[in-house]
């Protein structure tokens, strides 16, 4: 009698967005998966708030990256349906910016056509509304007229979504046209709860929380030896494949596996504020473009329920940090962040620094929306170290690297790239036939656990709620 072939065994190191998403995708196949995460729960890394369905926040990246981000965002919306905050994003160009607002339009037209093409391939891809409504432009005169309209908490058109912006923004300080585009919000807490609920139900996934990989090396028989600790217990095991999804610590695992590579790591933060904005109606997300790393860096306003807003300011005084970018070396694949940033990641922030930077974020946005100066600090920052493979700081669409000997490296920059990584891994290890259905948990279950995560991690519960 023929012996039944044993299942392929896959180790995924790191339970962030990449590791959790890849585990979810691969669990549909007839393989055994062990997911190792140092923390108490999944998807707890750098701030995520935006689904880059076209990459319109990044003027500096290529059209090819933007198309990749649009395609990947559709996959993410399908994979994490309960994690979306369905509201558009306004893109405005300040009057003193070097670029023209009209410079945005060729790319938007290109993305609109690509979105149309994807929908023609499958109706399921229509997740950001009708293609003709992917983006809309408004003139200065149109915004002055919109500013006269009554606010609404249930916007039903792009014009109604523009009302808060038109009523509060200094319309003399920006160039025209102003664009509103179907780039939605993405809840990191609801992504975390979706991953935790899905993976705990998959019979072929072993989820190891509070577990640290201590040793990793290739054996003569072709397998990977992995040793991990959980409390005082140390466990040794063998795997056919290892997928390094360790986020900003990816280089540590590379060093253990003797897999040398180049990468960047950048410490970044976003700030949680509260603003009494009820009388303006329901807000879209708002972006004021600017030159990264300068005092005129991009300002980003991300809305949540009950008057909570998350802020980015792409200056070294707000979201970016002096000495916050580190590179790998010939001695180690792990970029060495200054100790002050490691300390923030490990032990949290001093309240004085948290307050100071949040106030600077509020002031940065108030250049354009003067009434926002009354906003207040409403919790600790969302922060972490973002990895970027190679040495191109502008890279946003990234996938996997494979050494051909059972070792994968998934270095995503944006959350939406994780599913594309998973698909490429499945192709490389020749997983063709899906045998398990990936059942989505209920929206209520996702939201309930997401709220628990927000509270456990020290954030306002509104950041986990549907907007």
Secondary structure, DSSP 4 states (H G I P E B T S, - for coil): -PPPPPPPEEEEE--SHHHHHHHHHHTTSSSEEEEE-SSSSS--SS---B--SS-TT-TTS-HHHHHHHHHHHHHHHHHSGGGEE---EEEEEBTTSSS-GGGGHHHHHHHHHHHHHHHHH-GGG--SS-GGGSEEEE-HHHHHHHTTSPP-SS--SHHHHTHHHHHHS-TTSB-S-EEEE---EE-HHHHHHHHHHHHTT-TTEEEETT-EEEEEEE-TTSPEEEEEEETTEEEEEEESEEEE--GGGHHHHHHHHT----EEEEEEEEEEEE---GGG-S--EEEEE--TTSTT--EEEEE-GGGEEEEEE-STTTTS-TT-EEE--SS-SS----HHHHHHHHH---HHHHHHHHHHHHHHHHTT-GGGGG-EE-SPPEEEEEEEETT-TT-----EEE-SSSEEEE--SSGGGHHHHHHHHHHHTT-----S--PPPPHHHHHHHHHHHHHHTT--GGGGS--
